Amino acid sequence: MIRRPRDSLELASLASSTPTSSPGSRSSSPSGISSSRKVSFSGQDPLSPSNPAGRTPQRPLTHGRSFSVSSAFDFAANLFPLSTTAAGYTSLGAAQSNALDLVDGGNLEKHKSITYLNGLSLVVGLIIGSGIFSSPAQITTNAGSPGASLVVWVVAGILAWTGAASYAELGGAIPLNGGAQVYLSKIFGDLFGFLFTWSSVFVLKPGSAAIIAIVFGEYIVRAFSPTSTSDDPLPITSISIIWINKGISLLALAFVTILNCISTKLATRTGDIFMFFKFLALLSIAITGLIVAVTNRTLTSFTPNQAWKTTSWFAGTSTNPSNWAVALYAGLWAFDGWDNTNYVLGEFRNPSRDLPRVIHTAMPLVILSYLLATLSYTLVLPDKIIASSNTIAVTFGAHVFGPIGAMVLALIVSASCFGALNATTFTSGRLVYAAGKEGYLPAVFGTVGMPGSDPRPLRLRSNSQNSTFRSRILAKVTVNDTFFTPITAMVFNSLLTTLYILIGSFPTLITFSGFAAYSFYFLTVLGLIVLRIKEPHLKRPYRTWISTPIIFCCVSLFLLSRAVVARPFQTIIVVVFVGAGVPVWWIWVKGKDGKANGESREWRFWRRWGRR
């Protein structure tokens, strides 16, 4: 048998193997309900006789592709594409045919509605949250000088860009919802994908959303506080203020969750609006800083910073590598969120084309916006104020415009956090949904629509290629996607986020998020290098330079080693929590696989061992 190169179509969807498959084509992995096979959306095969799309003269009802057992992935005997039409199948990302088609079942991946602009707003929406409005203090303190701070911002942005570019290649090769969960499962095995799901679903995603929601609540309180003109306005200490803050956070979370449950388009268009708002806000801060620097005037009695005119921008730069590591870590935290689009890649209309475009548009725009905002802070505020303020944007507004400026900037930061909360709720729901499809969570979380309902969106398309009035009208008739969303998954994520909001402060959670997130970032990008070696003929619509993942892996290792030395106790907590997922995986995932195959795990172990 001549082995031919595999393409992303074959990776896109894997159907469960048939009982009559020949031993010669048997996979090295047991058949069952593990991740690779759950992604196939078993029971909804568009090539099955029960599906009208599969009964055409051009397409036989059976198809027998065979693959070598040495694959890095777990291939089944029968494969079918996610994107199917009455005239035949097309690869993921290709244009859909103009026909009246009924999407069978409730699969988000078959209901492609996310455009390039929506993807851009998802990345920008989560990257530009509260980081640029709080990280400058930590970066300035550890870098030691304004010039060094700008260097840290540039380096952190470029490093985040290398990670995003690596994810873009993986997303083009494996265009499915789930992000790192799917990549780790298919490259290193189900265990790694499950551990990522275990950490992300139960801690990383809801914890991150809780932090964003609480920051949103804090800035809303600050905006209407009579003491919001001080350098660090309104210290949130009293019990009443804390619970007011939490109440506002919970209301914002509930509103965003309802918004995302109602409609995908409604959520993505909301993200589009907030994306433009964020860029406009950062541009306004930059322009204001330049005007104040040139005119040397403010609307208050505050005298703008003059040190940048007379003192070297690199005077006082730290020479301690540990300080640089902390500063870089703070910068990377401000850029976190660049993997957002990979969680919803299966819903992109053209993932192969749009994902690289989204990454290479969003990252330089965000880097430039961060640099301009940081430069504006430096031109107006002294280094001591920047280093001591955790609400730098509000401090900036208070010194330049007075109380009104502080309130306006606080509202701007609140709106930025709300947009980030919308983006993380959208992608977190898709992660839980993909985990339900993979079999890592109960199957109810892998459903679409209201529990017990059968959402079957009808899409009308004109068969005519002519630009007639009727065809233009029909082209505008789109599916009513109300409640065609992973409602159960998003409600589950919302409940976990609510729990973290009610718990209180998050210093340990932030450390956990940083160490655990970059551990999985490292493994995922390392998987790209492994995939290049094991699957050199795999179709990759986008291919980054090999130096890109190597640089990212080296920096990730450096940051992880720093975390082990600086925070050993928190590191042990992370290792223990992630390790606790191993027995859960063995009981939940492996146990179901064994039962599905009608054999015990122990017998399967000895049978596989005997074949060696």
C-alpha positions as CSV (number, residue, x, y, z in Angstrom):
1,M,0.0,0.0,0.0
2,I,1.3,3.4,-1.0
3,R,1.1,5.9,1.8
4,R,-0.1,9.3,0.6
5,P,0.2,12.6,2.5
6,R,-2.7,13.4,4.8
7,D,-4.6,16.6,4.6
8,S,-6.4,18.7,7.2
9,L,-9.7,17.4,5.9
10,E,-8.8,13.9,7.1
11,L,-7.8,15.3,10.5
12,A,-10.9,17.3,10.8
13,S,-13.3,14.6,11.6
14,L,-12.8,10.9,12.6
15,A,-15.7,8.5,12.6
16,S,-15.8,5.5,14.9
17,S,-14.3,2.4,13.3
18,T,-16.7,-0.3,12.0
19,P,-16.7,-3.8,13.6
20,T,-16.0,-5.3,10.2
21,S,-12.7,-3.5,9.6
22,S,-9.9,-5.7,8.6
23,P,-7.1,-6.5,11.0
24,G,-4.6,-5.1,8.6
25,S,-5.9,-1.6,8.8
26,R,-6.5,-1.7,12.6
27,S,-5.3,1.3,14.5
28,S,-2.7,0.9,17.1
29,S,-5.1,2.5,19.6
30,P,-8.3,0.9,20.9
31,S,-11.5,1.9,19.3
32,G,-14.1,3.5,21.6
33,I,-15.0,7.0,22.7
34,S,-11.7,8.7,23.2
35,S,-11.1,12.2,22.1
36,S,-10.1,11.6,18.5
37,R,-13.3,9.7,17.9
38,K,-15.6,11.9,19.9
39,V,-14.6,14.8,17.7
40,S,-16.1,12.9,14.8
41,F,-19.6,13.7,16.1
42,S,-20.6,10.1,15.9
43,G,-24.2,9.5,15.0
44,Q,-24.3,12.5,12.7
45,D,-22.3,11.2,9.8
46,P,-23.2,13.2,6.7
47,L,-22.3,10.3,4.6
48,S,-24.7,7.9,6.3
49,P,-27.8,6.6,4.4
50,S,-30.0,8.5,6.8
51,N,-28.6,11.8,5.8
52,P,-30.1,13.2,2.5
53,A,-26.7,14.9,1.8
54,G,-25.1,11.5,1.6
55,R,-27.5,10.0,-0.9
56,T,-26.2,11.2,-4.2
57,P,-25.1,9.4,-7.3
58,Q,-21.7,11.0,-7.2
59,R,-20.9,9.8,-3.7
60,P,-20.9,6.1,-2.7
61,L,-22.4,5.2,0.7
62,T,-19.2,3.5,1.7
63,H,-15.6,4.8,1.6
64,G,-12.6,2.9,2.4
65,R,-9.5,5.0,3.2
66,S,-6.7,3.2,4.9
67,F,-3.7,4.7,6.7
68,S,-0.5,3.4,8.1
69,V,-0.6,2.5,11.8
70,S,2.6,4.6,12.5
71,S,0.6,7.8,12.5
72,A,1.0,10.2,15.4
73,F,-2.8,10.4,15.5
74,D,-5.5,7.9,16.2
75,F,-7.1,7.3,12.9
76,A,-10.3,5.2,12.5
77,A,-11.3,3.2,9.5
78,N,-14.0,5.6,8.3
79,L,-13.4,9.3,7.8
80,F,-15.7,12.0,6.7
81,P,-15.4,15.8,6.5
82,L,-17.2,18.3,8.7
83,S,-18.2,20.3,5.8
84,T,-20.6,18.4,3.5
85,T,-23.0,19.5,0.8
86,A,-25.3,17.7,-1.6
87,A,-22.8,18.0,-4.4
88,G,-19.9,16.4,-2.5
89,Y,-17.6,17.4,0.3
90,T,-15.2,20.3,0.5
91,S,-12.3,20.9,2.8
92,L,-12.8,23.0,5.9
93,G,-12.7,26.6,5.2
94,A,-13.8,26.3,1.6
95,A,-16.8,28.2,0.3
96,Q,-20.1,26.6,0.8
97,S,-22.2,25.6,-2.2
98,N,-25.3,27.7,-3.0
99,A,-28.0,25.2,-2.1
100,L,-30.9,24.8,0.4
101,D,-29.3,22.7,3.1
102,L,-30.4,21.6,6.5
103,V,-27.6,21.3,9.1
104,D,-28.1,17.9,10.7
105,G,-28.1,18.0,14.4
106,G,-26.7,20.6,16.7
107,N,-23.0,21.0,15.8
108,L,-21.4,24.4,16.1
109,E,-18.6,23.3,13.6
110,K,-21.3,22.9,10.9
111,H,-22.8,26.2,11.6
112,K,-20.0,28.5,10.5
113,S,-20.7,32.1,11.3
114,I,-17.4,33.7,12.6
115,T,-15.7,36.1,10.2
116,Y,-12.3,37.6,10.1
117,L,-13.5,40.7,11.9
118,N,-15.2,38.5,14.6
119,G,-11.9,36.6,15.1
120,L,-10.0,39.9,15.3
121,S,-12.4,41.2,18.0
122,L,-12.0,37.9,20.0
123,V,-8.2,38.2,20.2
124,V,-8.1,42.0,20.8
125,G,-11.1,41.7,23.1
126,L,-9.3,39.4,25.6
127,I,-5.7,40.7,25.2
128,I,-6.8,44.3,25.8
129,G,-8.5,43.9,29.2
130,S,-7.1,45.4,32.3
131,G,-3.4,44.5,31.7
132,I,-2.3,47.7,30.0
133,F,-4.0,49.7,32.7
134,S,-2.3,47.8,35.6
135,S,0.9,46.1,34.4
136,P,3.0,49.3,33.8
137,A,3.6,49.6,37.5
138,Q,5.1,46.2,37.8
139,I,7.1,46.5,34.6
140,T,8.5,50.0,35.6
141,T,9.4,48.8,39.1
142,N,11.4,45.8,37.9
143,A,12.9,47.2,34.7
144,G,14.2,50.3,36.5
145,S,13.9,52.9,33.7
146,P,11.4,54.2,31.1
147,G,13.5,53.0,28.2
148,A,13.9,49.5,29.7
149,S,10.1,49.4,30.2
150,L,9.5,50.1,26.6
151,V,12.0,47.3,25.7
152,V,10.1,44.9,27.9
153,W,6.8,45.7,26.2
154,V,8.3,45.1,22.8
155,V,10.0,41.8,23.8
156,A,6.8,40.6,25.5
157,G,4.7,41.4,22.5
158,I,7.1,39.7,20.1
159,L,7.2,36.6,22.3
160,A,3.4,36.5,22.5
161,W,3.4,36.9,18.7
162,T,5.6,33.8,18.3
163,G,3.2,31.8,20.3
164,A,0.2,33.1,18.4
165,A,1.9,32.3,15.0
166,S,2.7,28.8,16.2
167,Y,-1.0,28.3,17.2
168,A,-2.0,29.6,13.8
169,E,-0.1,26.8,12.1
170,L,-1.6,24.2,14.4
171,G,-5.1,25.7,13.8
172,G,-4.7,25.5,10.0
173,A,-3.6,21.8,10.2
174,I,-6.2,20.8,12.8
175,P,-9.2,23.2,12.2
176,L,-11.4,22.2,15.1
177,N,-12.9,23.8,18.1
178,G,-11.1,23.4,21.4
179,G,-7.6,24.9,20.9
180,A,-4.8,23.3,22.8
181,Q,-7.1,20.6,24.1
182,V,-7.5,19.1,20.6
183,Y,-3.8,19.7,19.6
184,L,-2.4,18.0,22.7
185,S,-4.8,15.1,22.4
186,K,-3.9,14.4,18.8
187,I,-0.1,15.0,19.2
188,F,0.7,13.6,22.7
189,G,-2.4,11.5,23.4
190,D,-5.7,11.8,25.3
191,L,-4.1,12.2,28.7
192,F,-2.4,15.5,27.9
193,G,-5.6,16.8,26.3
194,F,-7.6,15.8,29.3
195,L,-5.1,17.4,31.8
196,F,-5.3,20.7,29.8
197,T,-9.1,20.4,30.0
198,W,-9.0,19.6,33.7
199,S,-6.9,22.7,34.4
200,S,-8.6,25.1,32.0
201,V,-12.2,24.2,32.6
202,F,-12.1,24.1,36.4
203,V,-9.5,26.8,37.2
204,L,-7.8,28.7,34.4
205,K,-10.8,29.9,32.4
206,P,-13.3,30.6,35.2
207,G,-10.6,32.0,37.4
208,S,-9.5,34.4,34.6
209,A,-13.1,35.4,34.0
210,A,-13.6,36.0,37.7
211,I,-10.6,38.3,37.9
212,I,-11.8,40.3,34.9
213,A,-15.3,40.5,36.4
214,I,-13.9,41.7,39.7
215,V,-11.7,44.3,38.1
216,F,-14.7,45.5,36.1
217,G,-16.7,45.9,39.4
218,E,-13.8,47.7,41.1
219,Y,-13.5,50.3,38.3
220,I,-17.3,50.8,38.2
221,V,-17.1,51.6,42.0
222,R,-14.0,53.8,41.4
223,A,-15.8,55.8,38.6
224,F,-18.5,57.0,41.0
225,S,-16.3,57.3,44.1
226,P,-15.8,60.9,45.5
227,T,-12.2,60.0,46.3
228,S,-11.2,58.9,42.8
229,T,-8.7,61.8,42.3
230,S,-6.0,60.3,44.5
231,D,-3.0,58.5,43.2
232,D,-4.5,55.1,44.2
233,P,-8.2,56.0,44.3
234,L,-10.7,54.3,46.6
235,P,-8.9,51.5,48.5
236,I,-11.4,48.7,48.4
237,T,-11.2,47.5,52.0
238,S,-14.6,47.9,53.7
239,I,-16.9,44.9,53.8
240,S,-19.8,46.8,52.2
241,I,-17.7,48.0,49.3
242,I,-16.2,44.6,48.7
243,W,-19.7,43.0,48.4
244,I,-20.9,45.9,46.2
245,N,-18.0,45.2,43.9
246,K,-18.8,41.5,43.9
247,G,-22.5,42.2,43.2
248,I,-21.6,44.3,40.2
249,S,-19.2,41.6,39.0
250,L,-21.9,39.0,39.2
251,L,-24.4,41.1,37.3
252,A,-21.9,41.7,34.5
253,L,-21.2,38.0,34.4
254,A,-24.9,37.1,34.2
255,F,-25.5,39.7,31.5
256,V,-22.6,38.5,29.4
257,T,-23.6,34.8,29.8
258,I,-27.1,35.5,28.7
259,L,-25.8,37.5,25.8
260,N,-23.6,34.6,24.6
261,C,-26.4,32.1,25.2
262,I,-28.9,34.0,23.0
263,S,-26.9,34.2,19.8
264,T,-23.4,33.7,18.5
265,K,-23.7,36.7,16.2
266,L,-25.0,38.9,19.0
267,A,-21.9,38.0,21.1
268,T,-19.4,38.4,18.3
269,R,-20.9,41.7,17.1
270,T,-20.8,43.0,20.7
271,G,-17.1,42.0,20.7
272,D,-16.6,43.9,17.4
273,I,-18.0,47.1,19.0
274,F,-15.8,46.9,22.1
275,M,-12.7,46.2,20.0
276,F,-13.0,49.5,18.2
277,F,-13.8,51.2,21.5
278,K,-10.6,49.8,23.1
279,F,-8.4,51.0,20.2
280,L,-10.1,54.4,20.3
281,A,-9.5,54.6,24.1
282,L,-5.8,53.7,23.9
283,L,-5.4,56.1,21.0
284,S,-7.1,58.9,23.0
285,I,-4.7,58.3,25.9
286,A,-1.7,58.4,23.5
287,I,-2.8,61.6,21.8
288,T,-3.6,63.2,25.2
289,G,-0.1,62.3,26.5
290,L,1.6,63.8,23.4
291,I,-0.5,67.0,23.6
292,V,0.4,67.4,27.3
293,A,4.1,66.7,26.6
294,V,4.2,69.3,23.9
295,T,2.1,72.0,25.6
296,N,3.3,71.2,29.2
297,R,-0.3,72.0,30.4
298,T,-3.1,70.1,32.1
299,L,-6.6,71.1,33.3
300,T,-5.4,70.7,36.9
301,S,-2.6,72.2,38.9
302,F,-0.5,69.2,38.2
303,T,2.9,69.8,36.5
304,P,3.6,67.2,33.8
305,N,6.8,65.1,34.1
306,Q,9.9,66.8,32.9
307,A,12.5,64.2,33.7
308,W,12.3,62.6,30.2
309,K,13.7,65.8,28.7
310,T,16.8,66.0,30.9
311,T,17.5,62.4,32.0
312,S,18.6,59.4,30.0
313,W,15.7,57.1,29.3
314,F,17.8,54.1,30.4
315,A,19.2,55.6,33.6
316,G,18.7,53.3,36.5
317,T,18.0,50.2,34.3
318,S,18.1,47.0,36.4
319,T,20.9,44.6,35.9
320,N,19.3,41.8,37.9
321,P,18.0,39.0,35.6
322,S,15.3,38.1,38.1
323,N,13.9,41.6,37.9
324,W,13.8,41.4,34.1
325,A,12.1,38.0,34.4
326,V,9.4,39.4,36.6
327,A,8.9,42.4,34.3
328,L,8.7,40.2,31.3
329,Y,6.2,38.0,33.0
330,A,4.0,41.0,33.7
331,G,4.3,42.0,30.1
332,L,3.3,38.6,28.9
333,W,0.3,38.6,31.2
334,A,-0.9,41.8,29.6
335,F,-0.6,40.1,26.2
336,D,-2.3,36.9,27.3
337,G,-5.3,35.9,25.2
338,W,-3.6,35.5,21.8
339,D,-4.8,31.8,21.7
340,N,-8.5,32.9,21.8
341,T,-9.5,32.2,18.2
342,N,-8.2,28.7,18.3
343,Y,-11.0,27.7,20.7
344,V,-13.6,28.6,18.1
345,L,-11.7,27.8,14.9
346,G,-14.3,25.2,13.8
347,E,-16.9,27.9,13.5
348,F,-14.8,30.1,11.2
349,R,-16.1,30.5,7.7
350,N,-12.6,30.3,6.3
351,P,-10.2,29.2,9.1
352,S,-7.2,28.5,6.8
353,R,-7.3,32.0,5.4
354,D,-8.6,34.0,8.3
355,L,-6.7,32.7,11.3
356,P,-3.2,33.8,10.2
357,R,-4.7,37.1,9.1
358,V,-6.3,37.6,12.5
359,I,-3.0,36.8,14.3
360,H,-0.8,39.0,12.1
361,T,-3.2,41.9,12.3
362,A,-4.1,41.8,16.0
363,M,-0.6,41.3,17.4
364,P,1.2,44.3,15.8
365,L,-1.9,46.5,16.5
366,V,-1.9,45.6,20.2
367,I,1.9,46.0,20.5
368,L,1.7,49.5,18.9
369,S,-1.2,50.5,21.1
370,Y,0.5,49.3,24.2
371,L,3.7,51.2,23.3
372,L,1.8,54.4,22.6
373,A,-0.1,54.2,25.9
374,T,3.0,53.4,27.9
375,L,4.8,56.3,26.2
376,S,2.0,58.6,27.1
377,Y,2.1,57.6,30.8
378,T,5.9,58.2,30.8
379,L,5.6,61.7,29.2
380,V,3.0,62.9,31.7
381,L,3.5,61.0,35.0
382,P,6.8,60.7,37.1
383,D,8.2,57.2,37.4
384,K,7.4,57.1,41.1
385,I,3.7,57.6,40.4
386,I,3.7,55.0,37.6
387,A,5.5,52.5,39.8
388,S,3.2,53.0,42.8
389,S,-0.2,53.1,41.0
390,N,-2.2,49.9,40.2
391,T,-4.8,52.0,38.4
392,I,-2.5,53.9,36.1
393,A,-5.2,54.9,33.6
394,V,-7.4,56.5,36.4
395,T,-4.4,58.2,37.9
396,F,-3.5,59.5,34.4
397,G,-7.0,60.9,33.9
398,A,-7.1,62.4,37.4
399,H,-3.8,64.3,37.0
400,V,-4.6,65.6,33.5
401,F,-8.4,66.3,33.7
402,G,-9.3,66.2,37.4
403,P,-12.2,64.2,38.9
404,I,-14.1,64.1,35.6
405,G,-11.1,62.6,33.9
406,A,-10.7,60.0,36.6
407,M,-14.3,59.0,36.2
408,V,-14.1,58.8,32.4
409,L,-10.9,56.8,32.4
410,A,-12.4,54.5,35.1
411,L,-15.4,53.9,32.9
412,I,-13.2,53.3,29.9
413,V,-11.3,50.6,31.8
414,S,-14.6,49.1,32.9
415,A,-15.8,48.9,29.3
416,S,-12.5,47.3,28.3
417,C,-12.9,44.7,31.1
418,F,-16.5,44.1,30.0
419,G,-15.3,43.4,26.4
420,A,-12.7,41.0,27.7
421,L,-15.3,39.3,29.9
422,N,-17.5,38.8,26.8
423,A,-14.6,37.3,24.8
424,T,-13.5,34.9,27.6
425,T,-17.1,33.8,28.2
426,F,-17.5,33.1,24.5
427,T,-14.3,31.0,24.2
428,S,-14.7,29.3,27.5
429,G,-18.1,28.0,26.6
430,R,-16.6,26.6,23.4
431,L,-13.8,24.9,25.4
432,V,-16.4,23.2,27.7
433,Y,-18.4,22.3,24.6
434,A,-15.4,20.7,22.9
435,A,-14.6,18.8,26.1
436,G,-18.1,17.4,26.2
437,K,-17.7,16.3,22.5
438,E,-14.4,14.7,23.3
439,G,-15.8,12.7,26.1
440,Y,-13.7,14.5,28.8
441,L,-16.9,15.9,30.4
442,P,-20.4,14.5,30.5
443,A,-22.0,14.5,27.0
444,V,-24.6,17.1,28.0
445,F,-21.9,19.8,27.9
446,G,-21.3,18.9,24.2
447,T,-24.8,19.8,23.2
448,V,-26.1,22.9,21.4
449,G,-29.3,24.8,22.3
450,M,-31.6,24.5,25.2
451,P,-31.5,21.1,27.1
452,G,-33.8,18.7,25.4
453,S,-34.3,20.8,22.3
454,D,-33.2,19.9,18.8
455,P,-31.8,23.0,17.1
456,R,-31.7,22.4,13.3
457,P,-30.9,25.8,11.7
458,L,-32.2,26.1,8.1
459,R,-29.9,28.0,5.7
460,L,-31.4,29.4,2.5
461,R,-29.1,30.0,-0.4
462,S,-29.8,30.9,-4.0
463,N,-28.8,28.4,-6.7
464,S,-28.4,31.2,-9.2
465,Q,-25.0,32.7,-9.7
466,N,-26.6,35.7,-11.4
467,S,-26.8,39.0,-9.4
468,T,-30.6,39.1,-9.7
469,F,-32.9,40.8,-7.1
470,R,-34.2,37.5,-6.0
471,S,-30.8,35.9,-5.5
472,R,-29.6,39.0,-3.6
473,I,-32.6,38.8,-1.3
474,L,-32.2,35.1,-0.7
475,A,-28.5,35.6,0.0
476,K,-29.5,37.9,2.8
477,V,-31.8,35.3,4.4
478,T,-29.6,34.0,7.2
479,V,-30.3,31.3,9.8
480,N,-32.1,32.4,12.9
481,D,-29.3,31.3,15.3
482,T,-31.2,32.3,18.4
483,F,-30.1,29.9,21.2
484,F,-28.0,27.9,18.7
485,T,-25.2,28.1,21.2
486,P,-23.6,25.7,23.8
487,I,-25.9,26.9,26.5
488,T,-25.2,24.1,29.0
489,A,-21.5,24.6,28.6
490,M,-21.7,28.3,29.1
491,V,-24.0,28.0,32.1
492,F,-21.5,25.5,33.7
493,N,-18.6,27.9,33.1
494,S,-20.7,30.8,34.5
495,L,-21.4,28.8,37.7
496,L,-17.7,28.1,38.2
497,T,-16.8,31.7,37.6
498,T,-19.5,32.8,40.1
499,L,-17.8,30.5,42.7
500,Y,-14.4,32.1,42.1
501,I,-15.9,35.6,42.4
502,L,-17.5,34.7,45.7
503,I,-14.3,33.2,47.1
504,G,-12.4,36.5,47.3
505,S,-8.9,37.5,46.5
506,F,-6.8,35.8,43.8
507,P,-3.0,36.1,44.4
508,T,-2.6,32.3,44.5
509,L,-4.9,31.9,41.5
510,I,-2.9,34.3,39.4
511,T,0.3,32.4,40.2
512,F,-1.5,29.2,39.4
513,S,-2.8,30.6,36.1
514,G,0.6,31.8,35.0
515,F,2.5,28.6,35.7
516,A,-0.1,26.2,34.5
517,A,-1.0,28.3,31.4
518,Y,2.6,28.5,30.2
519,S,3.2,24.9,31.0
520,F,0.5,24.0,28.5
521,Y,1.6,26.7,26.1
522,F,5.0,25.2,26.1
523,L,3.7,21.7,25.5
524,T,1.4,22.8,22.7
525,V,4.0,24.7,20.8
526,L,6.5,21.9,21.4
527,G,3.8,19.7,19.7
528,L,4.1,21.8,16.6
529,I,7.8,20.8,16.3
530,V,6.9,17.2,17.0
531,L,4.2,17.3,14.3
532,R,6.7,18.7,11.8
533,I,8.8,15.6,12.4
534,K,6.1,13.0,12.6
535,E,3.8,14.3,10.0
536,P,6.0,16.2,7.4
537,H,3.4,15.7,4.6
538,L,0.4,17.0,6.6
539,K,-1.3,19.8,4.8
540,R,-0.6,23.1,6.5
541,P,-2.4,26.1,5.0
542,Y,-0.1,28.4,7.1
543,R,3.5,27.5,7.9
544,T,5.5,29.6,10.3
545,W,9.3,29.7,10.5
546,I,10.7,26.9,12.6
547,S,12.6,29.4,14.7
548,T,9.3,30.8,15.9
549,P,8.2,27.8,18.1
550,I,11.8,27.2,19.2
551,I,12.1,30.8,20.5
552,F,8.8,30.5,22.3
553,C,9.6,27.2,23.9
554,C,13.0,28.5,25.2
555,V,11.4,31.6,26.7
556,S,8.6,29.5,28.2
557,L,11.1,27.2,29.9
558,F,12.9,30.2,31.3
559,L,9.7,31.6,32.8
560,L,8.7,28.2,34.2
561,S,12.1,27.7,35.8
562,R,11.9,31.2,37.3
563,A,8.5,30.3,38.8
564,V,9.8,27.1,40.3
565,V,12.7,29.0,42.0
566,A,10.7,32.1,43.1
567,R,7.4,30.4,44.1
568,P,8.1,26.8,45.0
569,F,5.0,26.4,47.1
570,Q,2.6,27.6,44.5
571,T,4.4,25.5,41.9
572,I,3.8,22.4,44.0
573,I,0.1,23.3,44.2
574,V,0.0,23.5,40.4
575,V,1.8,20.1,40.0
576,V,-0.5,18.4,42.6
577,F,-3.7,19.8,41.0
578,V,-2.7,18.8,37.5
579,G,-1.5,15.4,38.7
580,A,-4.8,14.9,40.4
581,G,-6.3,14.8,36.9
582,V,-4.5,11.6,36.0
583,P,-6.7,9.3,38.2
584,V,-9.8,11.2,37.1
585,W,-8.8,10.6,33.4
586,W,-8.1,6.9,34.1
587,I,-11.5,6.4,35.7
588,W,-13.6,8.6,33.5
589,V,-12.1,8.5,30.0
590,K,-10.2,5.1,30.0
591,G,-13.0,3.5,32.0
592,K,-15.6,4.5,29.4
593,D,-13.3,3.3,26.6
594,G,-12.9,-0.1,28.2
595,K,-16.7,-0.5,28.7
596,A,-17.4,0.7,25.1
597,N,-15.1,-2.0,23.8
598,G,-16.5,-4.7,26.0
599,E,-13.2,-5.4,27.7
600,S,-11.5,-4.4,30.9
601,R,-8.7,-1.9,31.1
602,E,-6.4,-4.5,32.5
603,W,-7.0,-6.9,29.6
604,R,-6.5,-4.2,27.1
605,F,-3.2,-3.3,28.8
606,W,-2.0,-6.9,28.5
607,R,-3.2,-7.3,25.0
608,R,-1.4,-4.1,23.9
609,W,1.7,-5.1,25.8
610,G,1.7,-8.6,24.2
611,R,1.7,-7.0,20.7
612,R,5.0,-5.3,21.5
